[in-house]
Amino acid sequence: MLSFLASLRALAAGAALAACGVLSAAPLQVPDTMAQRMQACAACHGKEGRSTNQGWFPRIAGKPAGYLFNQLANFRDGRRSNATMTYLVDQMSDAYLHDIADYFAGLQLPYPPPQPADVDTTALARGQALVQRGDPQRGIPACVACHGTAMTGVLPATPGLLGLPRDYLVGQFGNWRNGLRRAAAPDCMAQITQRLGPQDIGDLANWLAAQPLPADSRPVPALPGPLPLRCGSVPP
């Protein structure tokens, strides 16, 4: 009797759904594309990986494919520490990580406006000096010597530093200094950040976050000269 009543309820429910047109609708067809698969990334990195100018999450759209692959591999292999990212990529092959990196590298999307500078002009000038000239006495190369004069990155694996939130920049400098973020040896960024003080990091982040992107925000094909330091994550 109980089974019979349950069957009646199921039939009634089915009739109600059919009357509403639910059961008669065609099955939802989800396209099996990289754009569809990568929608999960939007929860943190924003729609299409373009991010915003606030918070802790970096833009991934338009970054060099080699850089994006290196970071995905670093999360998978333990050189970077983020539980969510490690969980997502833990079982992914190099081939699939390359597919993800190529997809986001190919997205050339508008950048958000820069963050307004909320520090005095002296602090901004110090940040600009470190970016453009470095500090030779302390062995700190200029950021432009590796990331390009326009600071939009260099192919195949050096990222741009503009269009990133201030908090994210400060956090990554801190992670390099504290060993929570590492790269293939020789780890040039780990060496550089050990020579930076807290004031340097704040000045750099404030100046970088306040800069607009040039009209052409793509990474440049190559640097005009050799890198100032050997970097294991960048092909010689």
Backbone as JSON, one array per atom type, in Angstrom:
{
  "sequence": "MLSFLASLRALAAGAALAACGVLSAAPLQVPDTMAQRMQACAACHGKEGRSTNQGWFPRIAGKPAGYLFNQLANFRDGRRSNATMTYLVDQMSDAYLHDIADYFAGLQLPYPPPQPADVDTTALARGQALVQRGDPQRGIPACVACHGTAMTGVLPATPGLLGLPRDYLVGQFGNWRNGLRRAAAPDCMAQITQRLGPQDIGDLANWLAAQPLPADSRPVPALPGPLPLRCGSVPP",
  "N": [[0.83, -1.2, 0.0], [1.91, 1.23, 0.84], [3.89, 1.5, -1.08], [2.3, 1.74, -3.35], [0.98, 4.16, -2.84], [3.17, 5.87, -2.91], [3.88, 5.64, -5.56], [1.66, 6.83, -6.75], [1.96, 9.44, -5.86], [4.32, 10.11, -7.18], [3.5, 9.95, -9.83], [1.61, 12.01, -9.85], [3.23, 14.2, -9.31], [4.82, 14.13, -11.57], [2.9, 14.66, -13.55], [2.22, 17.27, -12.85], [4.62, 18.64, -13.33], [4.85, 18.17, -16.08], [2.65, 19.58, -16.97], [3.49, 22.14, -16.49], [5.36, 22.39, -18.38], [7.94, 21.59, -17.86], [9.03, 18.98, -18.11], [8.76, 18.57, -20.77], [10.55, 20.21, -21.98], [13.53, 20.65, -23.95], [16.58, 18.89, -23.27], [19.13, 20.58, -21.4], [21.81, 21.88, -23.16], [25.14, 21.99, -22.7], [27.92, 23.68, -23.8], [31.02, 22.16, -24.58], [33.57, 23.72, -24.07], [36.65, 25.59, -23.65], [36.1, 28.09, -22.62], [33.67, 27.63, -21.3], [34.45, 25.7, -19.41], [36.25, 27.14, -17.89], [34.73, 28.88, -16.42], [34.53, 28.51, -13.71], [36.74, 29.77, -12.68], [36.04, 32.41, -12.59], [34.84, 33.01, -10.2], [36.74, 33.91, -8.41], [38.69, 35.33, -9.92], [37.26, 37.04, -11.5], [35.01, 37.89, -14.23], [35.88, 36.22, -17.13], [38.48, 36.21, -16.29], [39.43, 38.78, -15.96], [39.49, 40.31, -13.67], [39.4, 42.88, -11.05], [40.16, 46.23, -9.86], [40.5, 45.98, -7.17], [41.18, 44.29, -4.05], [42.45, 40.9, -3.52], [42.9, 39.26, -5.66], [44.49, 38.36, -8.66], [44.58, 39.64, -12.04], [44.25, 37.44, -14.76], [43.76, 37.26, -17.43], [45.2, 37.74, -20.6], [47.82, 37.59, -19.68], [51.23, 36.44, -20.16], [51.43, 33.23, -21.68], [53.38, 31.39, -20.88], [54.05, 32.32, -18.33], [51.58, 31.99, -16.96], [51.27, 29.2, -17.15], [53.52, 28.41, -15.63], [52.75, 29.33, -13.06], [50.42, 27.86, -12.51], [51.54, 25.29, -12.48], [53.28, 25.67, -10.34], [51.49, 25.96, -8.18], [50.35, 23.41, -8.24], [52.58, 21.79, -7.73], [53.56, 22.61, -5.31], [55.16, 24.88, -4.95], [53.94, 27.28, -4.71], [51.6, 28.57, -2.35], [48.34, 28.01, -1.88], [45.38, 26.89, -0.89], [42.96, 26.5, -2.29], [43.64, 26.84, -5.02], [45.57, 24.81, -5.29], [44.0, 22.55, -4.82], [42.33, 22.65, -7.07], [44.04, 22.22, -9.26], [45.5, 19.99, -8.72], [45.36, 17.36, -9.8], [45.82, 17.76, -12.48], [47.26, 17.46, -15.72], [50.4, 18.43, -17.28], [49.85, 19.06, -19.95], [47.16, 19.82, -19.93], [47.27, 22.01, -18.22], [48.74, 23.71, -19.83], [46.81, 24.13, -21.81], [44.9, 25.61, -20.36], [46.44, 27.86, -19.69], [47.04, 28.88, -22.25], [44.48, 29.57, -23.09], [43.65, 31.7, -21.34], [45.73, 33.47, -21.81], [45.18, 34.29, -24.37], [43.08, 36.07, -24.17], [42.32, 39.26, -24.73], [41.37, 41.81, -23.08], [39.54, 44.7, -21.83], [41.13, 46.67, -19.29], [40.56, 47.37, -15.77], [40.08, 50.71, -14.35], [42.96, 52.42, -12.94], [43.91, 52.21, -9.44], [43.25, 54.91, -7.23], [45.91, 56.88, -5.96], [46.74, 56.86, -2.58], [48.71, 57.95, -1.03], [51.45, 60.15, -0.11], [53.23, 62.39, -2.36], [55.95, 62.02, -2.13], [56.31, 59.34, -1.33], [55.26, 58.08, -3.59], [57.12, 58.9, -5.48], [59.4, 57.56, -4.58], [58.6, 54.92, -5.03], [58.33, 54.96, -7.84], [60.99, 55.45, -8.57], [62.27, 53.06, -7.78], [60.98, 51.25, -9.47], [61.72, 52.18, -12.04], [64.48, 52.68, -11.97], [65.68, 51.13, -10.03], [67.84, 50.13, -7.3], [70.99, 50.29, -7.26], [73.02, 50.22, -5.29], [72.05, 48.54, -3.33], [71.76, 46.26, -4.72], [69.39, 45.95, -6.14], [67.6, 45.45, -8.94], [66.07, 47.47, -11.53], [62.54, 47.32, -11.95], [61.61, 47.5, -14.56], [63.64, 46.42, -16.01], [63.24, 43.72, -16.18], [60.48, 43.29, -16.51], [59.75, 44.82, -18.64], [59.76, 47.97, -20.38], [57.27, 49.25, -20.6], [55.95, 47.93, -18.65], [54.19, 45.86, -19.12], [54.78, 43.24, -19.28], [56.74, 40.45, -20.6], [57.23, 38.26, -23.27], [58.42, 34.86, -23.11], [57.39, 34.41, -20.53], [57.27, 36.35, -18.49], [55.46, 38.34, -16.31], [53.17, 41.16, -16.64], [53.07, 44.11, -14.56], [51.21, 46.04, -14.14], [47.78, 47.15, -13.63], [47.06, 45.59, -11.5], [45.71, 44.84, -8.24], [46.51, 46.86, -5.4], [46.67, 45.62, -2.84], [47.05, 42.97, -3.56], [49.58, 43.08, -4.79], [51.23, 43.87, -2.62], [50.84, 41.64, -0.99], [51.99, 39.59, -2.56], [54.7, 40.36, -2.77], [55.33, 40.09, -0.06], [54.9, 37.32, 0.23], [56.94, 36.28, -1.39], [59.17, 37.15, 0.09], [58.81, 35.75, 2.48], [58.96, 33.12, 1.77], [56.66, 31.79, 1.01], [55.9, 31.88, -1.56], [57.43, 30.57, -4.35], [59.74, 29.95, -7.04], [61.08, 28.26, -9.95], [64.48, 27.35, -9.51], [67.37, 29.28, -10.48], [65.84, 31.38, -8.1], [64.94, 34.34, -8.86], [63.2, 36.42, -8.02], [62.86, 35.86, -5.33], [65.4, 36.44, -4.4], [65.55, 39.2, -4.94], [63.44, 40.31, -3.4], [64.32, 39.86, -0.82], [66.03, 41.91, -0.46], [64.5, 44.11, -0.29], [62.82, 46.43, 1.81], [60.03, 46.83, 4.15], [58.99, 49.44, 3.69], [59.88, 49.92, 1.09], [58.38, 47.99, -0.31], [55.74, 48.84, 0.12], [55.86, 51.34, -1.17], [56.46, 50.61, -3.82], [54.18, 49.04, -4.49], [52.1, 50.91, -4.21], [52.74, 52.8, -6.21], [52.74, 51.26, -8.58], [50.07, 50.26, -8.64], [48.68, 52.55, -9.13], [49.08, 53.28, -11.74], [48.04, 53.9, -15.1], [47.15, 51.67, -17.81], [48.98, 51.27, -20.87], [47.87, 51.99, -24.26], [48.29, 49.73, -25.86], [48.29, 46.88, -24.29], [49.51, 44.45, -24.36], [51.94, 41.84, -23.66], [55.4, 42.44, -24.39], [57.45, 41.25, -27.16], [60.18, 40.72, -26.58], [63.0, 41.58, -24.48], [65.19, 44.47, -24.64], [67.75, 43.88, -23.88], [69.91, 41.62, -21.92], [68.63, 39.82, -19.02], [68.92, 41.24, -15.72], [69.4, 39.48, -13.65], [69.8, 35.94, -13.3], [67.01, 33.98, -13.98], [65.17, 31.24, -13.09], [62.62, 30.63, -13.98], [62.34, 31.76, -16.42], [63.1, 31.23, -19.76], [66.49, 31.01, -20.93]],
  "CA": [[0.0, 0.0, 0.0], [2.79, 2.39, 0.88], [4.53, 1.61, -2.39], [1.29, 2.21, -4.29], [0.78, 5.59, -2.59], [4.35, 6.57, -3.39], [3.8, 5.69, -7.02], [0.66, 7.83, -7.09], [2.55, 10.78, -5.65], [5.29, 10.34, -8.25], [2.75, 10.23, -11.05], [1.01, 13.33, -9.72], [4.3, 15.18, -9.45], [5.21, 14.16, -12.97], [1.86, 15.34, -14.3], [2.31, 18.7, -12.57], [5.79, 19.17, -14.05], [4.55, 18.18, -17.51], [1.71, 20.67, -17.22], [4.25, 23.39, -16.49], [6.29, 22.38, -19.5], [9.31, 21.3, -17.44], [9.51, 17.71, -18.65], [8.73, 18.58, -22.22], [11.63, 21.04, -22.49], [14.7, 19.92, -24.43], [17.68, 18.86, -22.28], [20.08, 21.69, -21.49], [23.05, 21.54, -23.83], [26.26, 22.81, -22.22], [29.03, 23.53, -24.75], [32.26, 21.7, -23.98], [34.62, 24.62, -24.55], [37.49, 26.1, -22.57], [35.4, 29.22, -21.98], [32.7, 27.07, -20.36], [35.18, 25.03, -18.33], [36.96, 28.11, -17.06], [33.82, 29.75, -15.68], [34.8, 28.36, -12.28], [37.79, 30.71, -12.3], [35.46, 33.74, -12.45], [34.44, 33.24, -8.81], [37.81, 34.68, -7.76], [39.45, 36.19, -10.83], [36.38, 37.9, -12.25], [34.54, 37.41, -15.52], [36.91, 36.0, -18.15], [39.8, 36.38, -15.71], [39.92, 40.15, -16.09], [39.63, 40.81, -12.32], [39.06, 44.28, -10.8], [41.32, 46.92, -9.27], [40.41, 45.86, -5.72], [41.25, 42.96, -3.44], [43.62, 40.03, -3.46], [42.94, 38.33, -6.79], [45.14, 38.99, -9.81], [44.1, 39.44, -13.39], [44.97, 36.4, -15.49], [43.53, 37.46, -18.86], [46.23, 38.46, -21.33], [49.18, 37.37, -19.18], [51.96, 35.49, -21.02], [51.05, 31.83, -21.45], [54.43, 30.73, -20.12], [53.91, 32.71, -16.92], [50.39, 31.35, -16.4], [51.58, 27.78, -16.96], [54.44, 28.27, -14.49], [52.05, 29.51, -11.79], [49.56, 26.68, -12.3], [52.42, 24.19, -12.08], [53.79, 25.96, -9.0], [50.44, 25.59, -7.23], [50.21, 21.95, -8.23], [53.79, 21.12, -7.25], [53.91, 23.05, -3.96], [56.03, 26.04, -4.87], [53.07, 28.36, -4.24], [50.7, 28.07, -1.31], [46.96, 28.45, -1.88], [44.68, 25.61, -0.8], [41.95, 26.39, -3.34], [44.3, 26.63, -6.31], [46.19, 23.49, -5.28], [42.91, 21.57, -4.97], [41.8, 22.69, -8.43], [44.99, 21.77, -10.3], [46.31, 18.9, -8.17], [45.37, 16.18, -10.66], [45.87, 18.14, -13.89], [48.52, 17.19, -16.42], [51.05, 19.59, -17.89], [49.18, 19.39, -21.21], [45.93, 20.56, -19.66], [47.67, 23.31, -17.68], [49.09, 24.53, -21.0], [45.56, 24.53, -22.45], [44.33, 26.68, -19.55], [47.29, 29.04, -19.83], [46.85, 29.42, -23.6], [43.15, 30.17, -23.18], [43.62, 33.0, -20.69], [46.69, 34.36, -22.47], [44.6, 34.79, -25.61], [41.99, 37.01, -23.91], [42.75, 40.65, -24.68], [40.16, 42.46, -22.57], [39.82, 45.99, -21.17], [41.56, 46.68, -17.89], [39.85, 48.34, -14.92], [40.87, 51.93, -14.11], [43.92, 52.25, -11.85], [43.48, 52.64, -8.11], [43.77, 56.23, -6.87], [47.01, 56.86, -4.99], [46.34, 57.44, -1.29], [49.92, 58.28, -0.28], [51.98, 61.45, -0.54], [54.02, 62.36, -3.58], [57.3, 61.51, -1.84], [56.24, 57.88, -1.38], [55.08, 57.68, -4.98], [58.39, 59.12, -6.18], [60.29, 56.45, -4.2], [58.17, 53.74, -5.75], [58.67, 55.13, -9.25], [62.44, 55.31, -8.73], [62.61, 51.64, -7.71], [60.48, 50.6, -10.68], [62.4, 52.61, -13.26], [65.95, 52.73, -11.86], [66.18, 50.2, -9.04], [68.77, 50.67, -6.3], [72.21, 49.51, -7.49], [73.81, 50.05, -4.06], [71.51, 47.39, -2.59], [71.63, 45.12, -5.63], [67.99, 45.83, -6.54], [67.46, 45.91, -10.33], [64.82, 48.14, -11.86], [61.48, 46.4, -12.39], [61.48, 47.56, -16.01], [64.7, 45.62, -16.62], [62.72, 42.36, -16.38], [59.06, 43.28, -16.88], [59.55, 45.65, -19.82], [59.65, 49.41, -20.14], [55.86, 49.61, -20.43], [55.47, 47.16, -17.5], [53.09, 44.98, -19.54], [55.28, 41.87, -19.34], [57.61, 40.06, -21.71], [57.1, 36.85, -23.66], [57.24, 34.02, -22.97], [56.97, 34.01, -19.18], [57.39, 37.41, -17.49], [54.14, 39.0, -16.26], [53.05, 42.6, -16.44], [52.83, 44.49, -13.17], [50.18, 47.06, -14.06], [46.43, 46.61, -13.62], [46.92, 44.66, -10.37], [45.32, 45.53, -7.01], [47.59, 47.19, -4.47], [46.76, 44.6, -1.8], [47.64, 41.76, -4.15], [51.01, 43.32, -4.98], [51.88, 43.81, -1.3], [50.8, 40.25, -0.54], [52.95, 38.75, -3.28], [56.04, 40.71, -2.3], [55.49, 39.44, 1.24], [55.02, 35.87, 0.05], [58.3, 36.01, -1.87], [60.11, 37.36, 1.2], [58.6, 34.75, 3.53], [59.1, 31.77, 1.24], [55.38, 31.17, 0.69], [55.86, 31.82, -3.02], [58.74, 30.23, -4.89], [59.79, 29.64, -8.46], [62.19, 27.39, -10.29], [65.79, 27.91, -9.2], [67.53, 30.27, -9.41], [64.61, 32.15, -7.87], [65.41, 35.73, -8.86], [62.33, 37.28, -7.23], [63.17, 35.63, -3.91], [66.62, 37.19, -4.11], [65.27, 40.64, -4.96], [62.57, 40.74, -2.3], [65.07, 39.87, 0.42], [66.75, 43.18, -0.38], [63.5, 45.16, -0.13], [62.23, 46.61, 3.13], [58.58, 47.07, 4.14], [58.68, 50.72, 3.06], [60.06, 49.74, -0.35], [57.27, 47.21, -0.84], [54.58, 49.71, 0.1], [56.03, 52.37, -2.2], [56.33, 49.95, -5.12], [52.79, 48.64, -4.73], [51.28, 52.11, -4.39], [52.99, 53.43, -7.51], [52.3, 50.36, -9.65], [48.61, 50.16, -8.69], [48.1, 53.84, -9.55], [49.44, 53.59, -13.12], [47.15, 53.43, -16.17], [47.73, 50.8, -18.82], [49.11, 51.88, -22.2], [46.84, 51.57, -25.23], [48.61, 48.34, -26.19], [48.66, 46.29, -23.0], [50.04, 43.1, -24.55], [53.36, 41.68, -23.34], [56.28, 42.68, -25.54], [58.08, 39.99, -27.59], [61.51, 40.48, -26.01], [63.68, 42.71, -23.86], [66.28, 44.97, -25.48], [69.02, 43.35, -23.42], [69.78, 40.45, -21.03], [68.09, 40.04, -17.68], [69.96, 41.6, -14.74], [69.64, 38.3, -12.82], [69.34, 34.68, -13.9], [65.73, 33.56, -13.44], [64.9, 29.87, -13.51], [61.31, 30.5, -14.61], [62.38, 32.41, -17.73], [64.11, 30.57, -20.6], [67.64, 31.88, -21.21]],
  "C": [[0.87, 1.26, 0.0], [3.47, 2.6, -0.46], [3.57, 2.17, -3.42], [1.07, 3.72, -4.13], [1.97, 6.41, -3.1], [4.34, 6.7, -4.9], [2.8, 6.74, -7.47], [1.23, 9.24, -6.95], [3.53, 11.11, -6.77], [4.59, 10.67, -9.56], [2.14, 11.63, -11.02], [2.06, 14.42, -9.9], [4.74, 15.3, -10.9], [4.19, 14.88, -13.84], [1.93, 16.84, -14.1], [3.49, 19.33, -13.31], [5.54, 19.23, -15.55], [3.61, 19.32, -17.86], [2.42, 22.01, -17.28], [5.26, 23.46, -17.64], [7.71, 22.03, -19.14], [9.85, 20.05, -18.11], [9.56, 17.71, -20.16], [9.86, 19.42, -22.83], [12.81, 20.19, -22.93], [15.79, 19.94, -23.37], [18.63, 20.03, -22.5], [21.37, 21.21, -22.12], [24.15, 22.51, -23.39], [27.43, 22.63, -23.18], [30.31, 23.13, -24.02], [33.41, 22.51, -24.57], [35.48, 25.04, -23.37], [36.82, 27.27, -21.86], [34.39, 28.71, -20.96], [33.41, 26.45, -19.16], [35.81, 26.03, -17.36], [36.04, 29.07, -16.32], [34.03, 29.64, -14.18], [35.84, 29.37, -11.8], [37.22, 32.1, -12.01], [35.06, 34.05, -11.01], [35.47, 34.08, -8.07], [38.42, 35.72, -8.69], [38.57, 37.1, -11.67], [36.02, 37.32, -13.6], [35.69, 37.38, -16.52], [38.31, 36.24, -17.61], [40.33, 37.78, -15.74], [40.09, 40.84, -14.74], [39.14, 42.26, -12.2], [40.3, 44.96, -10.24], [41.29, 46.88, -7.75], [40.73, 44.43, -5.29], [42.54, 42.22, -3.65], [43.81, 39.18, -4.69], [43.52, 39.01, -8.03], [44.35, 38.78, -11.09], [44.91, 38.33, -14.03], [44.77, 36.53, -16.99], [44.68, 38.25, -19.48], [47.64, 38.32, -20.78], [49.91, 36.39, -20.11], [51.63, 34.04, -20.67], [52.11, 31.09, -20.63], [54.36, 31.05, -18.64], [52.73, 32.0, -16.28], [50.64, 29.86, -16.18], [52.49, 27.58, -15.75], [53.7, 28.38, -13.16], [51.11, 28.34, -11.5], [50.4, 25.49, -11.85], [52.98, 24.41, -10.68], [52.75, 25.63, -7.93], [50.32, 24.08, -7.12], [51.38, 21.27, -7.52], [54.3, 21.66, -5.93], [54.84, 24.23, -3.84], [55.25, 27.31, -4.51], [52.02, 27.77, -3.32], [49.35, 28.75, -1.41], [46.11, 27.19, -1.97], [43.67, 25.43, -1.93], [42.59, 26.09, -4.69], [44.94, 25.23, -6.37], [45.14, 22.39, -5.47], [42.43, 21.51, -6.41], [42.74, 22.03, -9.43], [45.77, 20.53, -9.89], [46.44, 17.7, -9.1], [45.49, 16.52, -12.15], [47.26, 17.89, -14.47], [49.13, 18.49, -16.93], [50.31, 20.03, -19.15], [47.92, 20.21, -20.95], [46.23, 21.92, -19.05], [48.09, 24.24, -18.81], [47.82, 25.0, -21.71], [44.91, 25.69, -21.69], [45.12, 27.97, -19.75], [47.1, 29.69, -21.2], [45.51, 30.12, -23.73], [43.15, 31.57, -22.57], [44.6, 33.98, -21.33], [46.11, 34.98, -23.73], [43.47, 35.79, -25.41], [42.56, 38.43, -23.76], [41.53, 41.5, -24.34], [40.51, 43.8, -21.91], [40.24, 45.8, -19.72], [40.69, 47.62, -17.08], [40.69, 49.6, -14.76], [41.84, 51.7, -12.96], [43.33, 52.72, -10.52], [44.02, 54.04, -7.84], [44.87, 56.1, -5.82], [46.58, 57.54, -3.7], [47.54, 57.69, -0.4], [50.48, 59.58, -0.83], [52.91, 61.28, -1.75], [55.44, 61.84, -3.35], [57.34, 60.0, -1.91], [56.08, 57.39, -2.81], [56.38, 57.84, -5.77], [59.39, 58.01, -5.84], [59.91, 55.18, -4.94], [58.53, 53.81, -7.22], [60.16, 54.94, -9.48], [62.86, 53.84, -8.69], [62.16, 50.91, -8.97], [61.36, 50.92, -11.88], [63.92, 52.57, -13.18], [66.51, 51.69, -10.89], [67.03, 50.9, -7.99], [70.07, 49.87, -6.4], [73.02, 49.27, -6.22], [73.34, 48.86, -3.24], [71.32, 46.17, -3.49], [70.2, 44.88, -6.08], [67.87, 46.33, -7.98], [66.14, 46.64, -10.52], [63.79, 47.11, -12.33], [61.38, 46.35, -13.91], [62.55, 46.72, -16.71], [64.25, 44.2, -16.9], [61.31, 42.36, -16.97], [58.73, 44.17, -18.07], [59.34, 47.11, -19.48], [58.23, 49.85, -19.89], [55.22, 48.86, -19.27], [54.28, 46.28, -17.85], [53.53, 43.53, -19.66], [56.07, 41.6, -20.61], [57.38, 38.58, -22.0], [58.43, 36.13, -23.48], [56.67, 33.89, -21.57], [57.12, 35.08, -18.12], [56.11, 38.22, -17.47], [54.25, 40.51, -16.25], [52.72, 42.9, -14.99], [51.79, 45.6, -13.02], [48.8, 46.41, -14.11], [46.19, 45.61, -12.52], [46.53, 45.44, -9.12], [46.52, 45.75, -6.09], [47.77, 46.09, -3.41], [47.38, 43.31, -2.33], [49.14, 41.93, -4.31], [51.76, 43.22, -3.65], [51.94, 42.37, -0.82], [51.82, 39.38, -1.25], [54.39, 39.08, -2.94], [56.32, 40.04, -0.95], [55.66, 37.94, 1.13], [56.39, 35.48, -0.47], [59.29, 36.09, -0.71], [60.02, 36.24, 2.22], [58.69, 33.32, 3.05], [57.79, 31.07, 0.93], [55.15, 31.11, -0.82], [57.27, 31.58, -3.51], [58.61, 29.95, -6.37], [60.96, 28.71, -8.71], [63.52, 28.09, -10.02], [66.56, 28.22, -10.5], [66.33, 31.21, -9.33], [64.96, 33.63, -7.73], [64.52, 36.63, -8.01], [62.55, 37.07, -5.73], [64.42, 36.41, -3.52], [66.33, 38.69, -4.0], [64.46, 41.07, -3.74], [63.27, 40.69, -0.95], [65.83, 41.18, 0.62], [65.8, 44.37, -0.22], [63.01, 45.22, 1.31], [60.73, 46.84, 3.02], [58.2, 48.39, 3.47], [58.83, 50.63, 1.54], [58.85, 49.04, -0.97], [56.01, 48.07, -0.93], [54.67, 50.75, -1.0], [55.88, 51.78, -3.6], [54.88, 49.65, -5.45], [51.9, 49.85, -4.98], [51.49, 52.73, -5.76], [52.47, 52.55, -8.64], [50.78, 50.34, -9.78], [47.97, 51.43, -9.2], [48.36, 54.16, -11.02], [48.41, 53.08, -14.12], [47.9, 52.51, -17.13], [47.92, 51.56, -20.12], [48.04, 51.33, -23.14], [47.05, 50.12, -25.66], [49.13, 47.67, -24.93], [49.22, 44.88, -23.13], [51.5, 43.02, -24.11], [54.21, 41.87, -24.58], [57.01, 41.39, -25.9], [59.4, 39.68, -26.89], [62.01, 41.74, -25.35], [64.8, 43.2, -24.78], [67.64, 44.41, -25.08], [68.81, 42.17, -22.5], [69.15, 40.83, -19.7], [69.22, 40.4, -16.72], [70.32, 40.45, -13.8], [69.17, 37.07, -13.58], [68.06, 34.26, -13.21], [65.36, 32.19, -13.99], [63.57, 29.71, -14.21], [61.25, 31.12, -15.99], [63.46, 31.72, -18.57], [65.28, 31.51, -20.91], [67.6, 32.4, -22.64]]
}
